Amino acid sequence: MGVLNLKLRPIVAFDENNRKHRLDFAKFLETGSWKHCNVRYELDESCGELSGAIQRKMLVYYAQKEFKINPVDTRVYKL
């Protein structure tokens, strides 16, 4: 393991149910940067852009919470 690997932030899967992850994303929206996060996020699905994929997950999360619905289209699109 190289020295740089020891200094890298750990990689975790973004979980929209985790309040800390949602707060990190809110900070990203506010600042336009991930530098304030103490982890690096990855997604379990293949998507072109991290912030776009997180936005979709957040939209589904809040729609389910507010309207008590489940989305019909849960397919994952690979680009």
C-alpha positions in Angstrom: 0.0 0.0 0.0 1.4 3.4 -1.0 1.7 6.5 1.1 -1.1 8.2 -1.0 -3.5 5.4 -0.3 -3.1 6.0 3.5 -4.1 9.6 3.1 -7.1 9.1 0.8 -10.6 9.4 2.2 -12.3 6.0 2.5 -14.7 5.1 -0.3 -18.3 4.4 0.8 -21.5 3.7 -1.2 -23.9 6.6 -1.0 -27.0 5.7 1.0 -29.9 8.2 0.8 -31.3 6.8 4.0 -28.2 7.9 5.9 -28.6 11.5 7.2 -24.8 12.2 7.2 -24.7 11.3 3.5 -27.6 13.6 2.8 -25.9 16.4 4.7 -22.7 15.9 2.7 -24.7 16.1 -0.5 -26.4 19.3 0.7 -23.0 20.8 1.4 -21.9 19.8 -2.1 -24.9 21.6 -3.5 -24.1 24.7 -1.4 -20.3 24.8 -2.2 -20.0 22.9 -5.5 -17.2 20.8 -4.0 -16.8 17.5 -2.2 -13.7 18.7 -0.3 -15.8 19.1 2.9 -16.7 15.4 3.0 -14.5 13.0 5.0 -15.4 10.1 2.7 -15.5 9.6 -1.1 -18.8 8.4 -2.4 -19.4 5.8 -5.0 -22.7 4.4 -6.4 -23.7 0.8 -6.7 -25.1 1.5 -10.1 -23.2 2.5 -13.2 -23.9 6.2 -13.9 -22.1 8.8 -15.8 -22.0 11.5 -13.1 -22.0 11.1 -9.3 -24.0 14.2 -8.5 -26.7 13.4 -11.0 -27.1 9.8 -9.7 -27.3 11.1 -6.1 -29.9 13.6 -7.1 -32.1 10.8 -8.5 -31.7 8.8 -5.4 -32.6 11.8 -3.2 -35.6 12.6 -5.4 -36.9 9.0 -4.9 -36.1 9.1 -1.2 -38.1 12.4 -0.6 -41.0 11.4 -2.9 -41.4 8.1 -1.0 -41.3 9.9 2.3 -43.6 12.8 1.4 -46.1 11.0 -0.8 -45.8 7.5 0.6 -45.3 6.0 -2.9 -42.9 3.6 -4.5 -41.5 4.6 -7.9 -42.6 2.4 -10.8 -39.4 2.8 -12.8 -36.6 1.4 -10.7 -34.5 0.3 -13.7 -30.8 1.1 -13.7 -29.6 2.6 -17.0 -26.0 1.9 -17.9 -24.4 4.5 -20.2 
